[in-house]
Amino acid sequence: MPNHFEAMVIFALAVSVAFALLSKQSTRERAVYFLWAFLGFMAVAIGIGWLMYPFSR
Amino acid sequence: MAETEKHAESTAKGNQPLAIFAAVAGWLVPGLGHLLLGKWGKAIGYFLAVAVLAVLGLRMRGDVFISGGDAFGMLGFLADLGAGAFYFFAHAINAAGPDVSRAAGDYGTRLIATAGVLNLLFVLEAYQLGLHREARS
């Protein structure tokens, strides 16, 4: 069973692939969109995680 | 003149039967609607995206909503139902059932709902592609 971080990475991968296929037509456009969406998901999730860290204790 | 009007009308309407068939097929088995329309790449991508999210969510013991709850439960049910076969075979994929007393189960609930909502987007696209196909021919 994946831990929470792995589950988040898998979620970001699956949703990024889906959005790239839905919204873009060419392979190159899809690849770029996928990369940005995936990195965006990860950056936001990790960023919010760090922001919440002081309040976790 | 009448023929031109007839053609314009059929173009505007599109191929409703094909569109509905593709949409229903795509709902039952994610990606199948696109497969029937010859969109192999999208079909595989969509199936994998929904399957990974739904199976992972169920294996993490996420909650699968049934109809008849309150408003939030109903929204959860509609989202989950969007995953088609993965909703109907949820018990076979995770016989242990949901356990939302742990954070993993709670995350699993969201993954299952995401799989369903994504598949509803794919169903709408399959419907639109089905309509468009007739308009071209």
N, CA and C atoms of all chains as a GROMACS GRO file, in nm:
protein
  582
    1MET      N    1   0.084  -0.120   0.000
    1MET     CA    2   0.000   0.000   0.000
    1MET      C    3   0.088   0.126   0.000
    2PRO      N    4   0.060   0.222  -0.086
    2PRO     CA    5   0.145   0.342  -0.090
    2PRO      C    6   0.127   0.429   0.033
    3ASN      N    7   0.233   0.499   0.069
    3ASN     CA    8   0.217   0.597   0.178
    3ASN      C    9   0.150   0.722   0.121
    4HIS      N   10   0.129   0.822   0.204
    4HIS     CA   11   0.052   0.938   0.161
    4HIS      C   12   0.122   1.016   0.048
    5PHE      N   13   0.254   1.026   0.058
    5PHE     CA   14   0.327   1.099  -0.046
    5PHE      C   15   0.318   1.025  -0.180
    6GLU      N   16   0.337   0.894  -0.176
    6GLU     CA   17   0.328   0.816  -0.300
    6GLU      C   18   0.188   0.826  -0.360
    7ALA      N   19   0.086   0.821  -0.274
    7ALA     CA   20  -0.052   0.834  -0.324
    7ALA      C   21  -0.071   0.969  -0.391
    8MET      N   22  -0.012   1.074  -0.334
    8MET     CA   23  -0.025   1.208  -0.392
    8MET      C   24   0.045   1.214  -0.527
    9VAL      N   25   0.162   1.150  -0.539
    9VAL     CA   26   0.235   1.150  -0.666
    9VAL      C   27   0.154   1.077  -0.773
   10ILE      N   28   0.097   0.963  -0.736
   10ILE     CA   29   0.016   0.886  -0.831
   10ILE      C   30  -0.108   0.966  -0.873
   11PHE      N   31  -0.172   1.033  -0.777
   11PHE     CA   32  -0.287   1.118  -0.807
   11PHE      C   33  -0.247   1.227  -0.907
   12ALA      N   34  -0.135   1.295  -0.879
   12ALA     CA   35  -0.090   1.404  -0.967
   12ALA      C   36  -0.059   1.352  -1.107
   13LEU      N   37   0.003   1.234  -1.115
   13LEU     CA   38   0.035   1.175  -1.246
   13LEU      C   39  -0.092   1.146  -1.325
   14ALA      N   40  -0.188   1.078  -1.261
   14ALA     CA   41  -0.309   1.037  -1.331
   14ALA      C   42  -0.390   1.158  -1.377
   15VAL      N   43  -0.406   1.256  -1.290
   15VAL     CA   44  -0.488   1.374  -1.326
   15VAL      C   45  -0.417   1.458  -1.432
   16SER      N   46  -0.285   1.469  -1.423
   16SER     CA   47  -0.211   1.546  -1.524
   16SER      C   48  -0.222   1.482  -1.662
   17VAL      N   49  -0.210   1.349  -1.667
   17VAL     CA   50  -0.226   1.277  -1.795
   17VAL      C   51  -0.365   1.302  -1.851
   18ALA      N   52  -0.466   1.290  -1.766
   18ALA     CA   53  -0.605   1.307  -1.811
   18ALA      C   54  -0.628   1.449  -1.865
   19PHE      N   55  -0.583   1.550  -1.793
   19PHE     CA   56  -0.604   1.688  -1.837
   19PHE      C   57  -0.527   1.717  -1.966
   20ALA      N   58  -0.405   1.661  -1.977
   20ALA     CA   59  -0.325   1.684  -2.097
   20ALA      C   60  -0.394   1.624  -2.219
   21LEU      N   61  -0.448   1.502  -2.204
   21LEU     CA   62  -0.516   1.437  -2.317
   21LEU      C   63  -0.646   1.510  -2.352
   22LEU      N   64  -0.714   1.562  -2.250
   22LEU     CA   65  -0.842   1.629  -2.274
   22LEU      C   66  -0.824   1.765  -2.342
   23SER      N   67  -0.722   1.839  -2.300
   23SER     CA   68  -0.718   1.980  -2.339
   23SER      C   69  -0.622   2.012  -2.454
   24LYS      N   70  -0.530   1.922  -2.487
   24LYS     CA   71  -0.434   1.954  -2.593
   24LYS      C   72  -0.444   1.853  -2.707
   25GLN      N   73  -0.401   1.896  -2.827
   25GLN     CA   74  -0.417   1.812  -2.946
   25GLN      C   75  -0.288   1.740  -2.987
   26SER      N   76  -0.177   1.813  -2.992
   26SER     CA   77  -0.053   1.750  -3.041
   26SER      C   78   0.023   1.685  -2.925
   27THR      N   79   0.109   1.591  -2.961
   27THR     CA   80   0.187   1.519  -2.860
   27THR      C   81   0.277   1.614  -2.782
   28ARG      N   82   0.339   1.707  -2.856
   28ARG     CA   83   0.430   1.800  -2.789
   28ARG      C   84   0.356   1.890  -2.689
   29GLU      N   85   0.241   1.941  -2.732
   29GLU     CA   86   0.160   2.026  -2.643
   29GLU      C   87   0.117   1.947  -2.518
   30ARG      N   88   0.080   1.822  -2.541
   30ARG     CA   89   0.037   1.739  -2.428
   30ARG      C   90   0.150   1.714  -2.331
   31ALA      N   91   0.270   1.688  -2.386
   31ALA     CA   92   0.385   1.661  -2.300
   31ALA      C   93   0.418   1.783  -2.214
   32VAL      N   94   0.416   1.901  -2.277
   32VAL     CA   95   0.446   2.024  -2.204
   32VAL      C   96   0.341   2.049  -2.096
   33TYR      N   97   0.214   2.033  -2.135
   33TYR     CA   98   0.104   2.057  -2.040
   33TYR      C   99   0.112   1.959  -1.923
   34PHE      N  100   0.139   1.831  -1.956
   34PHE     CA  101   0.150   1.729  -1.852
   34PHE      C  102   0.259   1.766  -1.752
   35LEU      N  103   0.372   1.806  -1.805
   35LEU     CA  104   0.486   1.839  -1.719
   35LEU      C  105   0.453   1.955  -1.625
   36TRP      N  106   0.395   2.060  -1.682
   36TRP     CA  107   0.360   2.177  -1.600
   36TRP      C  108   0.253   2.144  -1.497
   37ALA      N  109   0.152   2.067  -1.539
   37ALA     CA  110   0.044   2.032  -1.445
   37ALA      C  111   0.099   1.945  -1.332
   38PHE      N  112   0.182   1.847  -1.368
   38PHE     CA  113   0.238   1.757  -1.266
   38PHE      C  114   0.326   1.835  -1.168
   39LEU      N  115   0.415   1.916  -1.223
   39LEU     CA  116   0.504   1.995  -1.136
   39LEU      C  117   0.422   2.093  -1.051
   40GLY      N  118   0.317   2.150  -1.110
   40GLY     CA  119   0.230   2.242  -1.035
   40GLY      C  120   0.162   2.173  -0.918
   41PHE      N  121   0.108   2.054  -0.945
   41PHE     CA  122   0.046   1.976  -0.836
   41PHE      C  123   0.145   1.952  -0.723
   42MET      N  124   0.265   1.907  -0.761
   42MET     CA  125   0.364   1.873  -0.660
   42MET      C  126   0.409   1.996  -0.582
   43ALA      N  127   0.435   2.105  -0.656
   43ALA     CA  128   0.483   2.227  -0.590
   43ALA      C  129   0.379   2.281  -0.493
   44VAL      N  130   0.254   2.284  -0.535
   44VAL     CA  131   0.148   2.336  -0.448
   44VAL      C  132   0.129   2.247  -0.326
   45ALA      N  133   0.128   2.114  -0.348
   45ALA     CA  134   0.106   2.022  -0.236
   45ALA      C  135   0.219   2.031  -0.134
   46ILE      N  136   0.342   2.030  -0.185
   46ILE     CA  137   0.457   2.037  -0.092
   46ILE      C  138   0.464   2.174  -0.026
   47GLY      N  139   0.433   2.280  -0.104
   47GLY     CA  140   0.434   2.416  -0.049
   47GLY      C  141   0.332   2.431   0.063
   48ILE      N  142   0.210   2.383   0.040
   48ILE     CA  143   0.106   2.393   0.143
   48ILE      C  144   0.144   2.307   0.264
   49GLY      N  145   0.206   2.193   0.237
   49GLY     CA  146   0.253   2.107   0.346
   49GLY      C  147   0.351   2.181   0.437
   50TRP      N  148   0.446   2.253   0.373
   50TRP     CA  149   0.543   2.330   0.451
   50TRP      C  150   0.476   2.444   0.528
   51LEU      N  151   0.379   2.510   0.462
   51LEU     CA  152   0.309   2.621   0.528
   51LEU      C  153   0.233   2.572   0.652
   52MET      N  154   0.181   2.450   0.644
   52MET     CA  155   0.101   2.397   0.756
   52MET      C  156   0.188   2.337   0.866
   53TYR      N  157   0.318   2.316   0.835
   53TYR     CA  158   0.404   2.248   0.930
   53TYR      C  159   0.408   2.313   1.068
   54PRO      N  160   0.417   2.447   1.078
   54PRO     CA  161   0.422   2.509   1.214
   54PRO      C  162   0.297   2.481   1.296
   55PHE      N  163   0.185   2.454   1.232
   55PHE     CA  164   0.060   2.434   1.305
   55PHE      C  165   0.032   2.286   1.337
   56SER      N  166   0.130   2.199   1.304
   56SER     CA  167   0.104   2.057   1.318
   56SER      C  168   0.132   2.007   1.461
   57ARG      N  169   0.188   2.091   1.547
   57ARG     CA  170   0.216   2.045   1.683
   57ARG      C  171   0.134   2.123   1.784
   58MET      N  172  -3.292   2.282  -5.256
   58MET     CA  173  -3.310   2.370  -5.138
   58MET      C  174  -3.347   2.289  -5.014
   59ALA      N  175  -3.451   2.202  -5.034
   59ALA     CA  176  -3.496   2.118  -4.923
   59ALA      C  177  -3.385   2.023  -4.880
   60GLU      N  178  -3.310   1.976  -4.981
   60GLU     CA  179  -3.200   1.883  -4.950
   60GLU      C  180  -3.090   1.952  -4.869
   61THR      N  181  -3.064   2.077  -4.906
   61THR     CA  182  -2.962   2.155  -4.834
   61THR      C  183  -3.005   2.178  -4.689
   62GLU      N  184  -3.134   2.209  -4.672
   62GLU     CA  185  -3.184   2.229  -4.535
   62GLU      C  186  -3.175   2.100  -4.454
   63LYS      N  187  -3.209   1.990  -4.522
   63LYS     CA  188  -3.205   1.860  -4.454
   63LYS      C  189  -3.062   1.828  -4.409
   64HIS      N  190  -2.964   1.856  -4.501
   64HIS     CA  191  -2.824   1.829  -4.469
   64HIS      C  192  -2.779   1.916  -4.351
   65ALA      N  193  -2.820   2.045  -4.356
   65ALA     CA  194  -2.781   2.138  -4.249
   65ALA      C  195  -2.840   2.092  -4.116
   66GLU      N  196  -2.964   2.042  -4.121
   66GLU     CA  197  -3.029   1.996  -3.998
   66GLU      C  198  -2.958   1.874  -3.940
   67SER      N  199  -2.922   1.779  -4.030
   67SER     CA  200  -2.855   1.658  -3.981
   67SER      C  201  -2.716   1.690  -3.930
   68THR      N  202  -2.651   1.790  -3.994
   68THR     CA  203  -2.518   1.831  -3.948
   68THR      C  204  -2.526   1.892  -3.809
   69ALA      N  205  -2.630   1.975  -3.788
   69ALA     CA  206  -2.646   2.040  -3.658
   69ALA      C  207  -2.678   1.938  -3.549
   70LYS      N  208  -2.760   1.840  -3.584
   70LYS     CA  209  -2.798   1.739  -3.486
   70LYS      C  210  -2.684   1.641  -3.460
   71GLY      N  211  -2.607   1.607  -3.563
   71GLY     CA  212  -2.501   1.510  -3.550
   71GLY      C  213  -2.556   1.369  -3.539
   72ASN      N  214  -2.467   1.277  -3.514
   72ASN     CA  215  -2.508   1.137  -3.503
   72ASN      C  216  -2.540   1.105  -3.357
   73GLN      N  217  -2.663   1.133  -3.318
   73GLN     CA  218  -2.703   1.114  -3.177
   73GLN      C  219  -2.688   0.968  -3.132
   74PRO      N  220  -2.733   0.870  -3.210
   74PRO     CA  221  -2.720   0.731  -3.161
   74PRO      C  222  -2.576   0.691  -3.134
   75LEU      N  223  -2.485   0.727  -3.228
   75LEU     CA  224  -2.343   0.693  -3.208
   75LEU      C  225  -2.288   0.765  -3.086
   76ALA      N  226  -2.324   0.893  -3.071
   76ALA     CA  227  -2.274   0.972  -2.959
   76ALA      C  228  -2.321   0.913  -2.826
   77ILE      N  229  -2.449   0.876  -2.820
   77ILE     CA  230  -2.503   0.820  -2.695
   77ILE      C  231  -2.441   0.683  -2.668
   78PHE      N  232  -2.424   0.603  -2.772
   78PHE     CA  233  -2.363   0.471  -2.756
   78PHE      C  234  -2.219   0.484  -2.704
   79ALA      N  235  -2.144   0.577  -2.763
   79ALA     CA  236  -2.005   0.597  -2.720
   79ALA      C  237  -2.000   0.648  -2.576
   80ALA      N  238  -2.095   0.737  -2.542
   80ALA     CA  239  -2.096   0.792  -2.406
   80ALA      C  240  -2.129   0.683  -2.303
   81VAL      N  241  -2.229   0.601  -2.332
   81VAL     CA  242  -2.268   0.495  -2.237
   81VAL      C  243  -2.155   0.392  -2.224
   82ALA      N  244  -2.096   0.356  -2.339
   82ALA     CA  245  -1.985   0.260  -2.335
   82ALA      C  246  -1.868   0.316  -2.255
   83GLY      N  247  -1.840   0.445  -2.277
   83GLY     CA  248  -1.730   0.510  -2.205
   83GLY      C  249  -1.757   0.523  -2.057
   84TRP      N  250  -1.884   0.536  -2.021
   84TRP     CA  251  -1.917   0.542  -1.878
   84TRP      C  252  -1.899   0.403  -1.814
   85LEU      N  253  -1.950   0.300  -1.880
   85LEU     CA  254  -1.941   0.165  -1.822
   85LEU      C  255  -1.796   0.118  -1.811
   86VAL      N  256  -1.721   0.135  -1.919
   86VAL     CA  257  -1.578   0.097  -1.917
   86VAL      C  258  -1.499   0.220  -1.961
   87PRO      N  259  -1.431   0.287  -1.868
   87PRO     CA  260  -1.359   0.409  -1.903
   87PRO      C  261  -1.268   0.390  -2.025
   88GLY      N  262  -1.283   0.479  -2.123
   88GLY     CA  263  -1.202   0.473  -2.245
   88GLY      C  264  -1.266   0.395  -2.358
   89LEU      N  265  -1.367   0.313  -2.328
   89LEU     CA  266  -1.427   0.229  -2.432
   89LEU      C  267  -1.497   0.314  -2.538
   90GLY      N  268  -1.558   0.424  -2.498
   90GLY     CA  269  -1.624   0.513  -2.594
   90GLY      C  270  -1.524   0.566  -2.697
   91HIS      N  271  -1.408   0.607  -2.650
   91HIS     CA  272  -1.305   0.656  -2.741
   91HIS      C  273  -1.250   0.543  -2.828
   92LEU      N  274  -1.239   0.424  -2.770
   92LEU     CA  275  -1.191   0.308  -2.846
   92LEU      C  276  -1.285   0.281  -2.963
   93LEU      N  277  -1.416   0.286  -2.938
   93LEU     CA  278  -1.515   0.262  -3.043
   93LEU      C  279  -1.509   0.368  -3.152
   94LEU      N  280  -1.463   0.486  -3.115
   94LEU     CA  281  -1.452   0.596  -3.212
   94LEU      C  282  -1.313   0.600  -3.278
   95GLY      N  283  -1.231   0.500  -3.246
   95GLY     CA  284  -1.100   0.490  -3.310
   95GLY      C  285  -0.990   0.574  -3.246
   96LYS      N  286  -1.016   0.626  -3.126
   96LYS     CA  287  -0.916   0.708  -3.057
   96LYS      C  288  -0.840   0.619  -2.958
   97TRP      N  289  -0.750   0.537  -3.010
   97TRP     CA  290  -0.680   0.438  -2.929
   97TRP      C  291  -0.596   0.499  -2.817
   98GLY      N  292  -0.519   0.599  -2.854
   98GLY     CA  293  -0.429   0.661  -2.755
   98GLY      C  294  -0.504   0.717  -2.637
   99LYS      N  295  -0.610   0.794  -2.668
   99LYS     CA  296  -0.690   0.853  -2.561
   99LYS      C  297  -0.759   0.743  -2.480
  100ALA      N  298  -0.808   0.641  -2.547
  100ALA     CA  299  -0.878   0.532  -2.477
  100ALA      C  300  -0.788   0.468  -2.372
  101ILE      N  301  -0.664   0.440  -2.412
  101ILE     CA  302  -0.570   0.376  -2.318
  101ILE      C  303  -0.536   0.472  -2.203
  102GLY      N  304  -0.508   0.597  -2.239
  102GLY     CA  305  -0.473   0.696  -2.136
  102GLY      C  306  -0.586   0.716  -2.036
  103TYR      N  307  -0.708   0.726  -2.087
  103TYR     CA  308  -0.823   0.749  -2.000
  103TYR      C  309  -0.849   0.628  -1.910
  104PHE      N  310  -0.840   0.509  -1.971
  104PHE     CA  311  -0.864   0.390  -1.890
  104PHE      C  312  -0.762   0.380  -1.777
  105LEU      N  313  -0.636   0.403  -1.812
  105LEU     CA  314  -0.530   0.392  -1.709
  105LEU      C  315  -0.550   0.496  -1.599
  106ALA      N  316  -0.584   0.619  -1.638
  106ALA     CA  317  -0.601   0.725  -1.538
  106ALA      C  318  -0.713   0.689  -1.440
  107VAL      N  319  -0.827   0.646  -1.493
  107VAL     CA  320  -0.940   0.613  -1.406
  107VAL      C  321  -0.910   0.486  -1.326
  108ALA      N  322  -0.853   0.385  -1.391
  108ALA     CA  323  -0.826   0.258  -1.323
  108ALA      C  324  -0.728   0.277  -1.209
  109VAL      N  325  -0.621   0.352  -1.234
  109VAL     CA  326  -0.519   0.372  -1.129
  109VAL      C  327  -0.582   0.443  -1.008
  110LEU      N  328  -0.657   0.550  -1.035
  110LEU     CA  329  -0.717   0.626  -0.924
  110LEU      C  330  -0.821   0.542  -0.849
  111ALA      N  331  -0.908   0.473  -0.922
  111ALA     CA  332  -1.015   0.397  -0.858
  111ALA      C  333  -0.959   0.278  -0.778
  112VAL      N  334  -0.869   0.203  -0.839
  112VAL     CA  335  -0.814   0.085  -0.770
  112VAL      C  336  -0.731   0.128  -0.649
  113LEU      N  337  -0.651   0.232  -0.668
  113LEU     CA  338  -0.571   0.280  -0.554
  113LEU      C  339  -0.662   0.328  -0.441
  114GLY      N  340  -0.765   0.403  -0.477
  114GLY     CA  341  -0.860   0.452  -0.376
  114GLY      C  342  -0.928   0.339  -0.302
  115LEU      N  343  -0.968   0.237  -0.376
  115LEU     CA  344  -1.035   0.123  -0.312
  115LEU      C  345  -0.939   0.042  -0.226
  116ARG      N  346  -0.815   0.027  -0.275
  116ARG     CA  347  -0.715  -0.049  -0.199
  116ARG      C  348  -0.675   0.027  -0.071
  117MET      N  349  -0.688   0.159  -0.075
  117MET     CA  350  -0.661   0.238   0.046
  117MET      C  351  -0.783   0.239   0.138
  118ARG      N  352  -0.883   0.164   0.101
  118ARG     CA  353  -1.006   0.146   0.178
  118ARG      C  354  -1.089   0.274   0.189
  119GLY      N  355  -1.096   0.341   0.072
  119GLY     CA  356  -1.181   0.459   0.064
  119GLY      C  357  -1.328   0.423   0.067
  120ASP      N  358  -1.411   0.521   0.102
  120ASP     CA  359  -1.555   0.499   0.112
  120ASP      C  360  -1.619   0.508  -0.026
  121VAL      N  361  -1.710   0.415  -0.054
  121VAL     CA  362  -1.787   0.419  -0.178
  121VAL      C  363  -1.931   0.453  -0.140
  122PHE      N  364  -1.979   0.567  -0.190
  122PHE     CA  365  -2.111   0.615  -0.150
  122PHE      C  366  -2.222   0.538  -0.221
  123ILE      N  367  -2.334   0.521  -0.150
  123ILE     CA  368  -2.453   0.464  -0.213
  123ILE      C  369  -2.562   0.572  -0.214
  124SER      N  370  -2.664   0.553  -0.296
  124SER     CA  371  -2.768   0.655  -0.308
  124SER      C  372  -2.852   0.659  -0.181
  125GLY      N  373  -2.916   0.773  -0.160
  125GLY     CA  374  -3.010   0.784  -0.049
  125GLY      C  375  -2.957   0.854   0.074
  126GLY      N  376  -2.838   0.910   0.066
  126GLY     CA  377  -2.785   0.982   0.181
  126GLY      C  378  -2.827   1.128   0.181
  127ASP      N  379  -2.756   1.211   0.257
  127ASP     CA  380  -2.784   1.354   0.256
  127ASP      C  381  -2.727   1.416   0.128
  128ALA      N  382  -2.730   1.549   0.118
  128ALA     CA  383  -2.688   1.616  -0.006
  128ALA      C  384  -2.542   1.584  -0.039
  129PHE      N  385  -2.454   1.586   0.061
  129PHE     CA  386  -2.313   1.557   0.036
  129PHE      C  387  -2.294   1.411  -0.004
  130GLY      N  388  -2.370   1.323   0.062
  130GLY     CA  389  -2.365   1.182   0.027
  130GLY      C  390  -2.411   1.158  -0.116
  131MET      N  391  -2.512   1.234  -0.156
  131MET     CA  392  -2.564   1.222  -0.294
  131MET      C  393  -2.460   1.267  -0.395
  132LEU      N  394  -2.391   1.379  -0.363
  132LEU     CA  395  -2.285   1.426  -0.452
  132LEU      C  396  -2.173   1.322  -0.462
  133GLY      N  397  -2.139   1.264  -0.348
  133GLY     CA  398  -2.037   1.159  -0.346
  133GLY      C  399  -2.080   1.039  -0.428
  134PHE      N  400  -2.207   1.004  -0.416
  134PHE     CA  401  -2.260   0.891  -0.493
  134PHE      C  402  -2.250   0.918  -0.643
  135LEU      N  403  -2.290   1.039  -0.685
  135LEU     CA  404  -2.286   1.072  -0.828
  135LEU      C  405  -2.142   1.072  -0.880
  136ALA      N  406  -2.051   1.124  -0.797
  136ALA     CA  407  -1.909   1.126  -0.838
  136ALA      C  408  -1.856   0.983  -0.850
  137ASP      N  409  -1.885   0.899  -0.751
  137ASP     CA  410  -1.837   0.762  -0.753
  137ASP      C  411  -1.897   0.683  -0.869
  138LEU      N  412  -2.026   0.706  -0.893
  138LEU     CA  413  -2.097   0.634  -0.999
  138LEU      C  414  -2.034   0.661  -1.136
  139GLY      N  415  -1.972   0.778  -1.149
  139GLY     CA  416  -1.907   0.814  -1.276
  139GLY      C  417  -1.800   0.715  -1.318
  140ALA      N  418  -1.744   0.641  -1.224
  140ALA     CA  419  -1.635   0.548  -1.257
  140ALA      C  420  -1.686   0.420  -1.324
  141GLY      N  421  -1.817   0.408  -1.342
  141GLY     CA  422  -1.873   0.294  -1.415
  141GLY      C  423  -1.843   0.160  -1.353
  142ALA      N  424  -1.773   0.074  -1.429
  142ALA     CA  425  -1.747  -0.062  -1.384
  142ALA      C  426  -1.672  -0.064  -1.251
  143PHE      N  427  -1.586   0.034  -1.229
  143PHE     CA  428  -1.510   0.036  -1.104
  143PHE      C  429  -1.600   0.062  -0.984
  144TYR      N  430  -1.711   0.131  -1.008
  144TYR     CA  431  -1.809   0.149  -0.900
  144TYR      C  432  -1.882   0.019  -0.873
  145PHE      N  433  -1.928  -0.045  -0.981
  145PHE     CA  434  -2.009  -0.166  -0.964
  145PHE      C  435  -1.927  -0.284  -0.909
  146PHE      N  436  -1.796  -0.287  -0.939
  146PHE     CA  437  -1.711  -0.395  -0.890
  146PHE      C  438  -1.624  -0.352  -0.772
  147ALA      N  439  -1.664  -0.245  -0.706
  147ALA     CA  440  -1.584  -0.192  -0.594
  147ALA      C  441  -1.563  -0.299  -0.487
  148HIS      N  442  -1.669  -0.374  -0.459
  148HIS     CA  443  -1.658  -0.473  -0.352
  148HIS      C  444  -1.561  -0.585  -0.390
  149ALA      N  445  -1.556  -0.619  -0.520
  149ALA     CA  446  -1.464  -0.724  -0.566
  149ALA      C  447  -1.319  -0.675  -0.557
  150ILE      N  448  -1.298  -0.546  -0.582
  150ILE     CA  449  -1.162  -0.492  -0.578
  150ILE      C  450  -1.114  -0.480  -0.434
  151ASN      N  451  -1.203  -0.442  -0.344
  151ASN     CA  452  -1.165  -0.432  -0.203
  151ASN      C  453  -1.274  -0.496  -0.116
  152ALA      N  454  -1.257  -0.625  -0.093
  152ALA     CA  455  -1.360  -0.698  -0.018
  152ALA      C  456  -1.365  -0.656   0.128
  153ALA      N  457  -1.256  -0.596   0.177
  153ALA     CA  458  -1.252  -0.557   0.319
  153ALA      C  459  -1.346  -0.440   0.349
  154GLY      N  460  -1.385  -0.366   0.246
  154GLY     CA  461  -1.475  -0.253   0.266
  154GLY      C  462  -1.402  -0.128   0.312
  155PRO      N  463  -1.474  -0.016   0.323
  155PRO     CA  464  -1.409   0.111   0.358
  155PRO      C  465  -1.366   0.118   0.504
  156ASP      N  466  -1.264   0.198   0.528
  156ASP     CA  467  -1.219   0.225   0.665
  156ASP      C  468  -1.168   0.369   0.668
  157VAL      N  469  -1.258   0.461   0.700
  157VAL     CA  470  -1.220   0.602   0.699
  157VAL      C  471  -1.178   0.651   0.838
  158SER      N  472  -1.152   0.556   0.928
  158SER     CA  473  -1.102   0.596   1.059
  158SER      C  474  -0.954   0.632   1.050
  159ARG      N  475  -0.889   0.592   0.940
  159ARG     CA  476  -0.748   0.628   0.917
  159ARG      C  477  -0.742   0.728   0.802
  160ALA      N  478  -0.634   0.807   0.800
  160ALA     CA  479  -0.621   0.909   0.696
  160ALA      C  480  -0.617   0.846   0.557
  161ALA      N  481  -0.555   0.729   0.546
  161ALA     CA  482  -0.544   0.664   0.414
  161ALA      C  483  -0.682   0.636   0.355
  162GLY      N  484  -0.775   0.592   0.439
  162GLY     CA  485  -0.911   0.565   0.392
  162GLY      C  486  -0.979   0.692   0.343
  163ASP      N  487  -0.953   0.801   0.414
  163ASP     CA  488  -1.010   0.930   0.375
  163ASP      C  489  -0.954   0.975   0.240
  164TYR      N  490  -0.822   0.958   0.221
  164TYR     CA  491  -0.761   0.992   0.093
  164TYR      C  492  -0.818   0.904  -0.018
  165GLY      N  493  -0.836   0.775   0.016
  165GLY     CA  494  -0.892   0.681  -0.082
  165GLY      C  495  -1.029   0.724  -0.131
  166THR      N  496  -1.110   0.778  -0.040
  166THR     CA  497  -1.244   0.827  -0.077
  166THR      C  498  -1.232   0.935  -0.184
  167ARG      N  499  -1.135   1.024  -0.168
  167ARG     CA  500  -1.116   1.133  -0.266
  167ARG      C  501  -1.065   1.080  -0.399
  168LEU      N  502  -0.979   0.978  -0.394
  168LEU     CA  503  -0.926   0.922  -0.519
  168LEU      C  504  -1.038   0.857  -0.600
  169ILE      N  505  -1.127   0.785  -0.532
  169ILE     CA  506  -1.239   0.720  -0.602
  169ILE      C  507  -1.330   0.825  -0.665
  170ALA      N  508  -1.360   0.930  -0.590
  170ALA     CA  509  -1.446   1.037  -0.644
  170ALA      C  510  -1.378   1.105  -0.763
  171THR      N  511  -1.247   1.127  -0.754
  171THR     CA  512  -1.175   1.190  -0.865
  171THR      C  513  -1.182   1.102  -0.989
  172ALA      N  514  -1.166   0.970  -0.970
  172ALA     CA  515  -1.175   0.878  -1.085
  172ALA      C  516  -1.311   0.892  -1.152
  173GLY      N  517  -1.416   0.899  -1.074
  173GLY     CA  518  -1.552   0.910  -1.129
  173GLY      C  519  -1.574   1.040  -1.203
  174VAL      N  520  -1.530   1.150  -1.143
  174VAL     CA  521  -1.552   1.282  -1.206
  174VAL      C  522  -1.470   1.293  -1.335
  175LEU      N  523  -1.346   1.242  -1.332
  175LEU     CA  524  -1.265   1.244  -1.455
  175LEU      C  525  -1.335   1.164  -1.564
  176ASN      N  526  -1.390   1.047  -1.528
  176ASN     CA  527  -1.455   0.965  -1.630
  176ASN      C  528  -1.578   1.036  -1.687
  177LEU      N  529  -1.646   1.114  -1.606
  177LEU     CA  530  -1.761   1.190  -1.658
  177LEU      C  531  -1.714   1.291  -1.763
  178LEU      N  532  -1.598   1.352  -1.741
  178LEU     CA  533  -1.541   1.443  -1.842
  178LEU      C  534  -1.510   1.367  -1.971
  179PHE      N  535  -1.455   1.246  -1.957
  179PHE     CA  536  -1.422   1.165  -2.075
  179PHE      C  537  -1.549   1.124  -2.150
  180VAL      N  538  -1.655   1.095  -2.074
  180VAL     CA  539  -1.783   1.058  -2.134
  180VAL      C  540  -1.838   1.175  -2.218
  181LEU      N  541  -1.829   1.296  -2.163
  181LEU     CA  542  -1.876   1.414  -2.237
  181LEU      C  543  -1.795   1.431  -2.366
  182GLU      N  544  -1.665   1.408  -2.358
  182GLU     CA  545  -1.582   1.422  -2.478
  182GLU      C  546  -1.618   1.316  -2.582
  183ALA      N  547  -1.641   1.191  -2.534
  183ALA     CA  548  -1.680   1.083  -2.626
  183ALA      C  549  -1.812   1.117  -2.695
  184TYR      N  550  -1.905   1.174  -2.620
  184TYR     CA  551  -2.034   1.215  -2.676
  184TYR      C  552  -2.014   1.320  -2.785
  185GLN      N  553  -1.931   1.417  -2.755
  185GLN     CA  554  -1.905   1.524  -2.852
  185GLN      C  555  -1.835   1.470  -2.977
  186LEU      N  556  -1.740   1.380  -2.958
  186LEU     CA  557  -1.670   1.320  -3.072
  186LEU      C  558  -1.767   1.241  -3.159
  187GLY      N  559  -1.861   1.170  -3.094
  187GLY     CA  560  -1.961   1.093  -3.168
  187GLY      C  561  -2.049   1.183  -3.253
  188LEU      N  562  -2.089   1.295  -3.199
  188LEU     CA  563  -2.170   1.391  -3.274
  188LEU      C  564  -2.091   1.449  -3.391
  189HIS      N  565  -1.968   1.482  -3.366
  189HIS     CA  566  -1.882   1.546  -3.464
  189HIS      C  567  -1.855   1.454  -3.584
  190ARG      N  568  -1.846   1.326  -3.555
  190ARG     CA  569  -1.814   1.229  -3.661
  190ARG      C  570  -1.917   1.234  -3.773
  191GLU      N  571  -2.045   1.238  -3.735
  191GLU     CA  572  -2.152   1.242  -3.835
  191GLU      C  573  -2.148   1.372  -3.913
  192ALA      N  574  -2.117   1.481  -3.843
  192ALA     CA  575  -2.118   1.612  -3.908
  192ALA      C  576  -2.015   1.617  -4.021
  193ARG      N  577  -1.908   1.541  -4.009
  193ARG     CA  578  -1.803   1.543  -4.112
  193ARG      C  579  -1.844   1.461  -4.234
  194SER      N  580  -1.914   1.346  -4.211
  194SER     CA  581  -1.941   1.255  -4.322
  194SER      C  582  -2.060   1.300  -4.405
   0.00000   0.00000   0.00000
